[in-house]
Amino acid sequence: MAHENELQPILNNQLAEPDYRDTWGKHLPIALEYARPVLESQCHVVRYFQVPDDRRAQFTAAGQYRETTQSVTPGSFLLGFQQKNGDGVGCLIQITDQATGHQLFSQPMPSELLFRNGAYFLPCPMPILNPGILLVEIWAQGTGERSIVLVVAELDREFAATRGCLDVC
């Protein structure tokens, strides 16, 4: 007798989304707990960076590739990103920290697997190391605008100095 492949139910329903309560866990509450120290930090300010910017976000054909670097102050944390695709057609995304060569995904990730309501929150904040350059690669799956907005808790030295959390010599 063949049995259907069933996913194990999640016992703690507070960690499950209503639509997937019996089969799929929600990582957002856990990710927010990991991000809490950064989000509540007196040294960091949440900033948004559109990559690529509006002038370069237009793709003319499916499969077209674009890479952009984004400078972020070392000591900051990448919290997640938002999708900025007006027509709903997705793209493939890869983000690489140039200091370490660390790639966020083992292979370019389809945006439709990442985003819920247009946003993706990392399972835990990714520290930005010196020199603070992220390589953002996007492969279009259709024509139109294809960009993402990086959500960063940026170390703002002037702001941090006024809050007293950095010693300024």
For each residue, the residues with C-beta under 8 A, 3 or more apart:
1:
2:
3: 6
4:
5:
6: 3
7: 22 23 24
8:
9: 22 23
10: 13 15 16 21 22 23 24 25
11:
12: 15 16
13: 10 16 21
14: 29
15: 10 12 25 26 29 30
16: 10 12 13 20 21 22 24 25 26
17: 20 21 24 26
18: 21
19:
20: 16 17 23 24 26
21: 10 13 16 17 18
22: 7 9 10 16
23: 7 9 10 20
24: 7 10 16 17 20
25: 10 15 16
26: 15 16 17 20 29
27: 30 31 121 123
28: 31 32 121
29: 14 15 26 32 33
30: 15 27 33 34 123
31: 27 28 34 35 121 122 123 124
32: 28 29 35 36 39 121
33: 29 30 36
34: 30 31 123 124 125
35: 31 32 38 39 77 79 121 122 124 125 153
36: 32 33 39 40
37: 40 41
38: 35 41 44 77 79 125 153
39: 32 35 36 44 46 79 153
40: 36 37
41: 37 38 44 153 165
42: 160 163 164 165
43: 75 155 156 159 160 163 165 166
44: 38 39 41 76 77 153 154 155 156 160
45: 153 154 156 159
46: 39 79 151 152 153 154
47: 152 153 154
48: 82 149 150 151 152
49: 70 72 149 150 152
50: 53 54 57 84 147 148 149 150
51: 68 70 136 147 148 149 150
52: 55 56 57 66 68 136 138 147
53: 50 56 57 147
54: 50 57 145 147
55: 52
56: 52 53 66 68
57: 50 52 53 54 84 145 146 147
58: 144 145
59: 62 64 66 140 142 143 144 145 146
60: 64 143
61: 64 140 143
62: 59 140 141 142 143
63: 139 140 141
64: 59 60 61 139 140
65: 137 138 139 140
66: 52 56 59 137 138 140 146
67: 135 136 137 138
68: 51 52 56 135 136 138
69: 98 133 134 135 136
70: 49 51 133 134 136 150
71: 132 133
72: 49 76 78 128 132 133 134 150 152 154
73: 76 128 132 154 155 156 157
74: 128 129 130 131 132 155
75: 43 127 128 155
76: 44 72 73 127 128 132 152 153 154 155
77: 35 38 44 125 126 127 128 152 153
78: 72 81 95 122 125 126 128 134 150 151 152
79: 35 38 39 46 121 122 125 151 152 153
80: 119 120 121 122 151
81: 78 93 95 119 120 148 149 150 151
82: 48 115 118 119 120 148 149 151
83: 111 114 115 118 119 120 148 149
84: 50 57 145 147 148 149
85: 88 89 90 91 111 144 145 146 147
86: 144 145
87: 142 144 145
88: 85
89: 85 141 142 144
90: 85 110 111 112 141 142
91: 85 110 111 138 139 140 141 146
92: 108 109 110 111 137 138 139 141
93: 81 105 108 109 111 114 136 137 138 148
94: 103 104 105 107 108 109 136 137
95: 78 81 103 104 105 134 135 136 137
96: 101 102 103 104 134 135 137
97: 100 101 102 126 128 129 133 134
98: 69 101 131 133 134 135
99: 128 129 130 131 132 133
100: 97 129
101: 96 97 98
102: 96 97
103: 94 95 96 106
104: 94 95 96 109 122 126
105: 93 94 95 108 109
106: 103
107: 94
108: 92 93 94 105 137 139
109: 92 93 94 104 105 113 114
110: 90 91 92 113 114 141
111: 83 85 90 91 92 93 114 115
112: 90 115
113: 109 110
114: 83 93 109 110 111 120
115: 82 83 111 112 118 119 120
116: 119 120
117:
118: 82 83 115
119: 80 81 82 83 115 116 151
120: 80 81 82 83 114 115 116
121: 27 28 31 32 35 79 80 151
122: 31 35 78 79 80 104 125 126
123: 27 30 31 34
124: 31 34 35
125: 34 35 38 77 78 79 122 153
126: 77 78 97 104 122
127: 75 76 77
128: 72 73 74 75 76 77 78 97 99 132 134 152
129: 74 97 99 100 132
130: 74 99
131: 74 98 99
132: 71 72 73 74 76 99 128 129
133: 69 70 71 72 97 98 99
134: 69 70 72 78 95 96 97 98 128 150
135: 67 68 69 95 96 98
136: 51 52 67 68 69 70 93 94 95 148 150
137: 65 66 67 92 93 94 95 96 108
138: 52 65 66 67 68 91 92 93 146 147 148
139: 63 64 65 91 92 108
140: 59 61 62 63 64 65 66 91 143 144 146
141: 62 63 89 90 91 92 110
142: 59 62 87 89 90
143: 59 60 61 62 140
144: 58 59 85 86 87 89 140
145: 54 57 58 59 84 85 86 87
146: 57 59 66 85 91 138 140
147: 50 51 52 53 54 57 84 85 138
148: 50 51 81 82 83 84 93 136 138
149: 48 49 50 51 81 82 83 84
150: 48 49 50 51 70 72 78 81 134 136
151: 46 48 78 79 80 81 82 119 121
152: 46 47 48 49 72 76 77 78 79 128
153: 35 38 39 41 44 45 46 47 76 77 79 125
154: 44 45 46 47 72 73 76
155: 43 44 73 74 75 76 160
156: 43 44 45 73 159 160
157: 73 160 161 166 168
158: 161 162
159: 43 45 156 162 163
160: 42 43 44 155 156 157 163 165 166
161: 157 158 164 166 168
162: 158 159
163: 42 43 159 160
164: 42 161
165: 41 42 43 160
166: 43 157 160 161
167:
168: 157 161
169:
